[in-house]
């Protein structure tokens, strides 16, 4: 009887122990889990150490060095500068050539005008010497028409007569051939023109020959 009672007590205690333990878990399973937890903790510690070592290595790396200039880029830049210099030189040459060309043209035009002016003088003297009756003749009218056409053509290319009579004497435009004394008080005034002067644009082609009042 005593043995039966002891066995019954042991069975009761065993049942109580099983009730206190969580379902689906046994003491043997707990023992199996303990090594796994330790392994996980060790692995996490090792990974943290590796990350720390990696960050230290990165911080110890030398700063990045600047890239060396590519020789091709330098060559391209050199060629671009050379092209720009050549373009600037060509532009200066073209401007200089245009100025020289214009100056040469003006010089040639001035030379031609100088040769035409005596013809103009002859037309003017011939027309001035005609009487009133002769001026009405067809021949005289034809001569006058040719003279006006010539003067119009000269004016179109930039030839203009220099004003003289009544103007103050200007050595840049007039050439004094005679001087006349007068007590009127007007000095250096042109009172007579012997030969008409002309300008081509802003250049004197021929000075006016005049008489000046002193």
MITORFI-917148 format. One line per field, with one value per residue: residue number from 1; residue in three letters; chain; z, x, y of N, C-alpha, C in turn. Coordinates in Angstrom, 1 decimal. Layout:
<pts>
i = c(NUM:...)
aa = c(ala:...)
ch = c(A:...)
n.c3 = c(Z:...)
n.c1 = c(X:...)
n.c2 = c(Y:...)
ca.c3 = c(Z:...)
ca.c1 = c(X:...)
ca.c2 = c(Y:...)
c.c3 = c(Z:...)
c.c1 = c(X:...)
c.c2 = c(Y:...)
</pts>
This chain:
<pts>
i = c(1:2:3:4:5:6:7:8:9:10:11:12:13:14:15:16:17:18:19:20:21:22:23:24:25:26:27:28:29:30:31:32:33:34:35:36:37:38:39:40:41:42:43:44:45:46:47:48:49:50:51:52:53:54:55:56:57:58:59:60:61:62:63:64:65:66:67:68:69:70:71:72:73:74:75:76:77:78:79:80:81:82:83:84:85:86:87:88:89:90:91:92:93:94:95:96:97:98:99:100:101:102:103:104:105:106:107:108:109:110:111:112:113:114:115:116:117:118:119:120:121:122:123:124:125:126:127:128:129:130:131:132:133:134:135:136:137:138:139:140:141:142:143:144:145:146:147:148:149:150:151:152:153:154:155:156:157:158:159:160:161:162:163:164:165:166:167:168:169:170:171:172:173:174:175:176:177:178:179:180:181:182:183:184:185:186:187:188:189:190:191:192:193:194:195:196:197:198:199:200:201:202:203:204:205:206:207:208:209:210:211:212:213:214)
aa = c(unk:unk:unk:unk:unk:unk:unk:unk:unk:unk:unk:unk:unk:unk:unk:unk:unk:unk:unk:unk:unk:unk:unk:unk:unk:unk:unk:unk:unk:unk:unk:unk:unk:unk:unk:unk:unk:unk:unk:unk:unk:unk:unk:unk:unk:unk:unk:unk:unk:unk:unk:unk:unk:unk:unk:unk:unk:unk:unk:unk:unk:unk:unk:unk:unk:unk:unk:unk:unk:unk:unk:unk:unk:unk:unk:unk:unk:unk:unk:unk:unk:unk:unk:unk:unk:unk:unk:unk:unk:unk:unk:unk:unk:unk:unk:unk:unk:unk:unk:unk:unk:unk:unk:unk:unk:unk:unk:unk:unk:unk:unk:unk:unk:unk:unk:unk:unk:unk:unk:unk:unk:unk:unk:unk:unk:unk:unk:unk:unk:unk:unk:unk:unk:unk:unk:unk:unk:unk:unk:unk:unk:unk:unk:unk:unk:unk:unk:unk:unk:unk:unk:unk:unk:unk:unk:unk:unk:unk:unk:unk:unk:unk:unk:unk:unk:unk:unk:unk:unk:unk:unk:unk:unk:unk:unk:unk:unk:unk:unk:unk:unk:unk:unk:unk:unk:unk:unk:unk:unk:unk:unk:unk:unk:unk:unk:unk:unk:unk:unk:unk:unk:unk:unk:unk:unk:unk:unk:unk:unk:unk:unk:unk:unk:unk)
ch = c(A:A:A:A:A:A:A:A:A:A:A:A:A:A:A:A:A:A:A:A:A:A:A:A:A:A:A:A:A:A:A:A:A:A:A:A:A:A:A:A:A:A:A:A:A:A:A:A:A:A:A:A:A:A:A:A:A:A:A:A:A:A:A:A:A:A:A:A:A:A:A:A:A:A:A:A:A:A:A:A:A:A:A:A:A:A:A:A:A:A:A:A:A:A:A:A:A:A:A:A:A:A:A:A:A:A:A:A:A:A:A:A:A:A:A:A:A:A:A:A:A:A:A:A:A:A:A:A:A:A:A:A:A:A:A:A:A:A:A:A:A:A:A:A:A:A:A:A:A:A:A:A:A:A:A:A:A:A:A:A:A:A:A:A:A:A:A:A:A:A:A:A:A:A:A:A:A:A:A:A:A:A:A:A:A:A:A:A:A:A:A:A:A:A:A:A:A:A:A:A:A:A:A:A:A:A:A:A:A:A:A:A:A:A)
n.c3 = c(0.0:0.8:-1.2:-3.5:-2.9:-3.0:-5.6:-6.7:-5.8:-7.1:-9.7:-9.6:-9.1:-11.4:-13.3:-12.5:-13.0:-15.8:-16.5:-15.7:-17.5:-20.8:-23.5:-26.2:-25.7:-24.3:-21.7:-22.9:-25.4:-24.7:-23.8:-26.2:-27.6:-26.3:-27.1:-29.8:-29.4:-28.3:-30.3:-32.2:-30.9:-30.8:-33.6:-34.3:-32.8:-34.0:-36.6:-36.1:-35.2:-37.6:-39.2:-37.8:-38.2:-41.0:-41.4:-40.1:-41.7:-44.1:-43.3:-42.9:-45.5:-48.2:-49.4:-52.5:-55.5:-57.8:-61.1:-63.8:-66.4:-69.6:-72.4:-74.9:-74.5:-73.9:-76.4:-78.1:-77.0:-77.5:-80.3:-80.7:-79.7:-81.6:-83.9:-83.3:-83.1:-85.7:-87.0:-86.0:-86.9:-89.7:-89.9:-89.2:-91.3:-93.4:-92.9:-93.0:-95.7:-97.0:-96.2:-97.4:-100.1:-100.5:-100.1:-102.2:-104.3:-104.0:-104.5:-107.1:-108.3:-107.6:-109.2:-111.8:-111.7:-111.5:-114.1:-115.5:-114.7:-116.1:-118.5:-117.7:-117.0:-119.5:-120.7:-119.1:-119.6:-122.3:-122.4:-121.0:-122.7:-124.7:-126.4:-125.7:-127.8:-129.0:-127.1:-127.3:-129.5:-131.1:-131.0:-128.8:-126.8:-126.8:-126.0:-123.4:-122.2:-122.2:-120.5:-118.1:-117.6:-117.2:-114.8:-113.1:-113.0:-111.9:-109.4:-108.3:-107.8:-105.8:-106.1:-105.5:-105.9:-104.5:-102.3:-102.7:-103.4:-101.4:-99.1:-96.1:-96.2:-96.5:-95.9:-96.2:-98.2:-100.2:-102.5:-102.5:-105.0:-105.5:-103.7:-102.2:-101.2:-98.8:-97.2:-95.9:-93.7:-93.7:-93.5:-95.0:-96.8:-99.5:-102.6:-105.3:-107.8:-109.6:-110.6:-110.3:-107.5:-106.4:-104.5:-103.6:-102.1:-98.9:-99.5:-100.9:-104.2:-106.1:-105.4:-104.8:-106.8:-105.9:-105.2:-102.5:-100.0:-98.1)
n.c1 = c(0.8:1.9:3.8:2.2:1.0:3.1:3.8:1.6:1.7:4.0:3.2:1.3:2.8:4.3:2.4:1.6:3.9:4.1:1.9:2.6:4.6:5.1:3.0:3.7:6.4:9.3:11.5:13.8:13.7:14.1:16.7:18.0:17.5:19.1:21.9:21.6:20.8:23.0:24.9:23.7:24.1:26.9:27.5:26.3:27.9:30.4:29.8:29.3:31.9:33.3:32.1:32.9:35.7:35.8:34.8:36.8:39.0:38.2:38.2:40.9:41.8:43.6:43.2:41.4:43.2:43.8:42.7:44.9:45.5:44.0:46.0:44.8:42.7:44.1:45.4:43.2:42.3:44.5:44.4:41.9:42.4:44.4:42.8:41.0:42.8:43.7:41.4:40.9:43.1:42.6:40.3:41.2:43.0:41.3:39.7:41.8:42.5:40.2:40.2:42.5:41.9:39.7:41.0:42.8:41.0:39.8:42.1:42.6:40.2:40.3:42.5:41.4:39.3:40.8:41.7:39.4:38.4:39.6:38.3:35.7:36.1:36.5:34.0:32.5:33.7:33.3:30.4:30.0:31.0:29.2:26.7:23.5:21.7:23.1:23.0:20.5:20.5:20.3:22.7:24.2:22.4:22.6:25.3:25.1:23.4:25.0:27.0:25.6:24.8:27.3:28.2:26.2:26.8:29.3:28.7:27.2:29.1:30.4:31.8:32.1:31.7:33.8:32.8:33.5:33.6:32.6:33.0:34.9:38.4:40.0:42.7:42.8:41.1:41.2:43.3:45.2:45.6:45.7:45.8:43.8:43.6:41.5:39.3:37.0:36.8:36.4:38.2:40.3:38.5:37.0:36.9:36.8:36.9:39.1:39.6:37.6:37.4:37.4:36.1:36.6:34.5:35.7:38.1:40.3:40.4:41.1:42.3:40.6:41.3:41.8:40.9:41.8:40.5:42.1)
n.c2 = c(-1.2:1.2:1.6:1.9:4.2:6.0:5.9:7.0:9.6:10.5:10.5:12.5:14.8:14.9:15.4:17.9:19.4:19.2:20.7:23.2:23.9:25.4:24.7:22.3:22.5:21.1:20.1:19.1:20.3:23.0:22.9:22.3:24.8:26.7:26.5:27.5:30.2:31.3:31.0:32.7:35.2:35.3:35.4:37.9:39.6:39.2:40.2:42.9:43.6:43.3:45.2:47.5:47.4:47.6:50.3:51.7:51.1:52.3:55.0:55.4:55.4:57.0:60.4:61.1:61.3:64.0:63.9:63.4:65.9:65.3:64.7:64.9:66.7:69.0:69.4:69.9:72.3:73.9:74.0:75.2:77.8:78.6:78.6:80.7:82.9:83.0:83.6:86.2:87.5:87.3:88.8:91.4:91.7:91.8:94.1:96.0:95.7:96.5:99.2:100.1:99.6:101.3:103.8:103.7:103.7:106.2:107.8:107.2:108.2:110.8:111.6:111.3:113.2:115.5:115.7:116.1:118.5:120.8:120.6:121.1:123.8:124.9:124.6:126.3:128.8:129.0:129.2:131.5:133.4:133.7:135.6:137.0:136.4:134.3:132.3:131.4:129.8:126.5:125.1:126.2:125.7:122.9:122.6:123.6:121.8:119.5:120.3:120.7:118.0:116.8:118.1:117.2:114.5:114.5:115.6:113.5:111.5:112.7:115.1:118.5:122.1:124.7:127.2:130.6:133.6:136.3:134.9:134.3:134.3:131.2:129.4:126.6:126.1:128.1:129.8:132.6:134.8:137.5:140.6:143.1:146.5:148.0:150.3:149.6:148.0:145.3:142.5:140.0:138.9:137.3:138.6:138.2:135.6:133.8:131.2:128.4:126.3:122.8:120.1:116.7:114.6:114.8:115.9:118.3:118.8:120.8:124.0:127.1:129.9:133.1:136.6:138.6:140.7:143.2)
ca.c3 = c(0.0:0.8:-2.5:-4.4:-2.6:-3.4:-7.1:-7.1:-5.5:-8.2:-10.9:-9.5:-9.2:-12.8:-14.0:-12.1:-13.7:-17.2:-16.6:-15.6:-18.7:-22.0:-24.4:-27.3:-25.4:-23.3:-21.2:-23.9:-26.4:-24.1:-23.8:-27.6:-28.1:-25.6:-27.9:-30.9:-29.0:-28.1:-31.6:-32.8:-30.3:-31.3:-35.0:-34.3:-32.3:-35.0:-37.7:-35.6:-35.2:-39.0:-39.7:-37.2:-38.9:-42.3:-41.3:-39.7:-42.9:-45.0:-42.8:-43.1:-46.9:-48.6:-50.2:-53.9:-56.2:-58.9:-62.4:-64.7:-67.6:-70.8:-73.4:-76.0:-74.2:-74.1:-77.8:-78.6:-76.5:-78.3:-81.7:-80.7:-79.6:-82.8:-84.9:-82.9:-83.5:-87.2:-87.4:-85.6:-87.9:-91.0:-89.8:-89.2:-92.6:-94.3:-92.6:-93.5:-97.1:-97.4:-96.1:-98.5:-101.3:-100.5:-100.3:-103.6:-105.2:-103.9:-105.1:-108.6:-108.6:-107.5:-110.4:-112.9:-111.5:-111.8:-115.5:-116.1:-114.3:-117.2:-119.5:-117.1:-117.1:-120.9:-121.0:-118.5:-120.3:-123.6:-122.2:-120.5:-123.8:-125.7:-126.3:-125.4:-129.0:-129.3:-126.1:-127.7:-130.6:-130.7:-130.7:-127.5:-125.8:-126.7:-125.2:-122.0:-121.7:-121.9:-119.3:-116.9:-117.4:-116.6:-113.5:-112.3:-112.8:-110.9:-108.1:-107.9:-107.3:-104.6:-106.4:-105.2:-106.0:-103.3:-102.3:-102.6:-103.4:-100.2:-97.9:-95.4:-96.8:-95.8:-96.6:-96.5:-99.4:-101.2:-102.8:-102.7:-106.1:-105.4:-102.5:-102.5:-100.0:-98.7:-95.8:-95.4:-92.4:-93.9:-93.8:-95.3:-97.5:-100.9:-103.5:-106.7:-108.0:-110.9:-111.0:-109.3:-106.8:-106.2:-103.5:-103.8:-100.7:-97.9:-99.9:-101.9:-105.5:-106.6:-104.6:-105.6:-107.0:-105.5:-104.8:-101.1:-99.5:-96.8)
ca.c1 = c(0.0:2.7:4.4:1.2:0.7:4.3:3.7:0.5:2.2:5.0:2.4:0.6:3.8:4.7:1.3:1.7:5.1:3.8:0.9:3.3:5.5:4.3:2.6:4.6:7.8:9.7:12.8:14.8:13.7:14.8:18.2:18.4:17.5:20.1:23.1:21.3:20.8:24.4:25.5:23.3:24.7:28.3:27.5:26.0:29.1:31.4:29.4:29.5:33.3:33.7:31.7:33.8:37.0:35.6:34.7:38.2:39.8:37.7:38.6:42.3:42.2:44.2:42.3:41.5:44.1:43.2:43.0:45.9:44.8:44.1:46.7:44.0:42.0:45.1:45.6:42.0:42.3:45.5:43.9:40.9:43.1:45.0:41.8:40.5:43.8:43.7:40.2:41.1:44.1:42.0:39.4:42.1:43.6:40.2:39.4:42.9:42.5:39.1:40.6:43.5:41.2:38.9:42.0:43.3:40.0:39.7:43.2:42.4:39.1:40.8:43.3:40.5:38.6:41.7:41.9:38.1:38.1:39.9:37.2:34.6:36.4:36.4:32.6:32.0:34.2:32.6:29.1:30.0:31.4:28.1:25.8:22.1:21.2:23.8:22.6:19.2:20.7:20.3:24.1:24.5:21.6:23.2:26.5:24.7:22.9:26.2:27.7:24.8:24.9:28.6:28.2:25.3:27.5:30.4:28.0:26.8:30.3:31.0:32.5:31.3:32.5:34.1:32.3:34.6:33.2:31.8:33.4:36.2:39.5:40.4:43.9:42.6:40.2:41.5:44.7:45.2:46.4:45.9:45.3:43.3:43.5:40.2:39.1:35.7:36.9:36.3:39.5:40.4:37.2:37.2:36.0:36.8:37.3:39.7:39.4:36.8:37.9:36.5:36.4:36.0:34.1:36.2:39.4:40.4:41.0:41.8:42.0:40.0:42.2:40.9:41.5:41.4:40.4:42.8)
ca.c2 = c(0.0:2.4:1.8:2.4:5.6:6.8:6.0:8.0:11.0:10.9:10.7:13.7:15.8:14.9:16.1:19.4:19.9:19.3:21.7:24.5:24.1:25.8:23.6:22.1:22.6:20.1:20.5:18.7:21.3:24.2:22.7:22.5:26.2:27.5:26.7:28.3:31.6:31.7:31.1:34.0:36.3:35.3:35.9:39.3:40.3:39.1:41.1:44.2:43.9:43.4:46.6:48.5:47.3:48.2:51.7:52.2:51.0:53.4:56.3:55.5:55.5:58.3:61.2:60.8:62.2:64.7:63.2:64.1:66.4:64.4:65.4:65.2:67.9:70.1:69.6:70.5:73.7:74.6:74.2:76.2:79.1:78.9:79.0:82.0:83.9:83.1:84.4:87.6:88.1:87.5:90.0:92.6:91.9:92.2:95.5:96.8:95.6:97.4:100.6:100.4:99.6:102.6:104.9:103.6:104.1:107.7:108.4:107.1:109.0:112.2:111.8:111.4:114.4:116.6:115.8:116.5:119.9:121.7:120.5:121.9:125.2:125.3:124.7:127.5:130.0:129.1:129.6:132.9:134.3:133.8:136.7:136.5:135.7:133.0:131.4:130.8:128.9:125.1:124.6:126.7:124.9:121.6:122.7:123.8:120.5:118.6:120.9:120.4:116.6:116.5:118.6:116.3:113.2:114.8:115.7:112.1:110.8:113.4:116.3:119.7:123.3:125.4:128.6:131.6:135.0:136.6:134.0:134.6:133.6:130.0:128.8:125.2:126.0:129.1:130.2:134.0:135.2:139.0:141.3:144.5:147.3:148.7:150.9:149.3:147.3:143.9:141.9:138.6:138.5:137.0:139.5:137.8:134.3:133.6:129.8:127.7:125.2:121.7:119.1:115.3:114.2:115.7:116.2:119.3:118.4:122.0:125.2:128.2:131.0:134.2:137.9:138.8:142.1:143.4)
c.c3 = c(0.0:-0.5:-3.5:-4.2:-3.1:-4.9:-7.5:-6.8:-6.6:-9.4:-10.8:-9.6:-10.7:-13.6:-13.8:-12.9:-15.2:-17.4:-16.6:-16.8:-19.8:-22.9:-25.6:-27.0:-24.3:-22.8:-22.1:-25.0:-26.0:-24.2:-25.2:-28.1:-27.5:-26.5:-29.1:-30.6:-28.8:-29.4:-32.3:-32.2:-30.7:-32.7:-35.1:-33.8:-33.3:-36.2:-37.3:-35.6:-36.6:-39.5:-39.1:-37.9:-40.3:-42.3:-40.9:-40.9:-43.9:-44.6:-42.9:-44.5:-47.3:-49.5:-51.7:-54.6:-57.4:-60.2:-63.2:-65.9:-68.8:-71.8:-74.6:-75.8:-74.4:-75.6:-78.5:-78.2:-77.3:-79.7:-81.7:-80.6:-80.9:-83.9:-84.6:-83.3:-85.0:-87.7:-87.1:-86.6:-89.3:-91.0:-89.9:-90.7:-93.6:-94.1:-93.2:-95.1:-97.7:-97.3:-97.2:-99.9:-101.5:-100.8:-101.7:-104.6:-105.2:-104.6:-106.6:-109.1:-108.6:-108.8:-111.6:-112.9:-111.9:-113.3:-116.2:-115.8:-115.4:-118.3:-119.0:-117.3:-118.5:-121.2:-120.4:-119.2:-121.7:-123.5:-121.8:-121.7:-124.8:-125.4:-126.0:-126.6:-129.2:-128.3:-126.5:-128.9:-130.2:-130.3:-129.2:-126.4:-125.7:-125.8:-123.7:-121.4:-121.4:-120.7:-118.0:-116.6:-116.8:-115.2:-112.6:-112.0:-111.8:-109.5:-107.5:-107.3:-106.1:-104.9:-106.2:-105.4:-104.6:-103.4:-102.0:-102.4:-102.2:-99.0:-97.3:-96.0:-95.9:-96.5:-96.9:-97.8:-100.5:-101.3:-103.3:-103.9:-106.1:-104.1:-102.8:-101.2:-100.0:-97.3:-95.3:-94.1:-92.5:-94.3:-94.1:-96.0:-98.9:-101.8:-104.9:-106.9:-109.5:-111.5:-109.9:-108.8:-106.6:-105.1:-103.9:-102.4:-99.7:-98.3:-101.0:-103.1:-106.1:-105.8:-105.4:-105.6:-106.9:-105.3:-103.4:-100.7:-98.2:-96.2)
c.c1 = c(0.9:3.4:3.4:1.0:1.9:4.2:2.7:0.9:3.2:4.2:1.7:1.6:4.2:3.7:1.3:2.8:4.8:2.8:1.6:4.1:4.6:4.1:3.6:6.1:8.1:11.1:13.9:14.9:14.4:16.3:18.8:18.5:18.6:21.3:22.8:21.3:22.2:25.1:25.0:23.9:26.2:28.4:27.2:27.2:30.2:31.1:29.6:31.0:33.8:33.3:32.5:35.1:36.9:35.6:36.1:39.1:39.5:38.2:40.1:42.7:42.7:43.1:42.5:42.4:43.4:43.6:44.0:45.1:45.1:44.9:45.9:43.2:42.9:45.3:44.4:42.0:43.3:45.1:42.8:41.4:43.7:44.0:41.3:41.5:43.9:42.5:40.3:42.1:43.5:41.0:40.1:42.6:42.5:39.8:40.5:42.9:41.4:39.5:41.6:42.9:40.4:39.9:42.5:42.3:39.8:40.9:43.0:41.3:39.5:41.7:42.5:39.8:39.5:41.8:40.6:37.9:38.5:38.8:36.0:34.8:36.2:34.9:32.1:32.5:33.5:31.1:29.0:30.3:30.3:27.2:24.4:21.5:21.8:23.4:21.3:19.3:20.7:21.7:24.5:23.7:22.1:24.4:26.1:24.2:24.0:26.9:26.9:24.8:26.2:28.7:27.3:26.1:28.6:29.8:27.6:27.9:30.9:31.8:31.6:32.2:32.7:33.6:33.5:34.2:32.2:32.2:34.7:37.3:39.9:41.6:43.8:41.8:40.6:43.0:44.6:46.2:46.7:45.3:44.8:43.1:42.1:40.0:37.7:35.7:36.8:37.6:39.4:39.1:37.5:36.3:36.0:37.4:37.9:39.5:38.6:37.5:36.9:37.0:35.8:35.8:34.7:37.7:39.4:41.1:41.7:41.3:41.4:41.1:41.4:41.7:40.9:41.5:41.1:42.4)
c.c2 = c(1.3:2.6:2.3:3.8:6.5:7.0:7.0:9.4:11.4:11.2:12.1:14.9:16.0:15.7:17.6:20.1:20.1:20.4:23.1:24.8:24.5:24.6:23.5:22.2:21.6:20.6:20.2:19.8:22.6:24.0:22.8:23.9:27.0:27.6:27.6:29.8:32.1:31.9:32.4:35.2:36.5:35.9:37.4:40.2:40.4:40.1:42.5:44.6:44.1:44.8:47.7:48.6:47.9:49.7:52.4:52.2:52.1:54.7:56.5:55.6:56.9:59.0:60.9:61.8:62.8:63.9:64.1:64.6:65.5:65.2:65.7:66.5:69.2:70.5:70.3:72.0:74.5:74.9:75.2:77.6:79.5:79.3:80.4:83.1:84.1:83.9:85.9:88.3:88.3:88.6:91.3:92.8:92.3:93.7:96.4:96.8:96.5:98.9:101.0:100.5:100.9:103.8:104.9:104.0:105.6:108.4:108.4:108.1:110.5:112.6:112.1:112.8:115.6:116.8:116.3:118.0:120.9:121.7:121.3:123.4:125.7:125.5:126.0:128.8:130.2:129.6:131.1:133.8:134.4:135.0:136.1:135.8:134.4:131.9:130.7:129.9:127.4:124.6:125.0:125.9:123.5:121.5:122.8:122.6:119.5:119.0:120.5:118.9:116.2:116.9:117.7:115.0:113.4:114.9:114.4:111.3:111.5:114.6:117.5:120.9:124.0:126.8:129.5:133.0:135.3:135.9:134.6:133.7:132.4:129.4:127.3:125.0:126.9:129.4:131.7:134.4:136.7:139.5:142.7:145.2:148.0:149.2:150.6:148.5:145.8:143.3:140.4:138.1:138.3:137.8:139.1:136.4:134.2:132.2:129.1:126.5:124.1:120.8:117.7:114.7:115.2:116.2:117.3:118.8:119.6:123.2:126.3:129.3:132.3:135.5:138.2:140.3:142.2:144.7)
</pts>
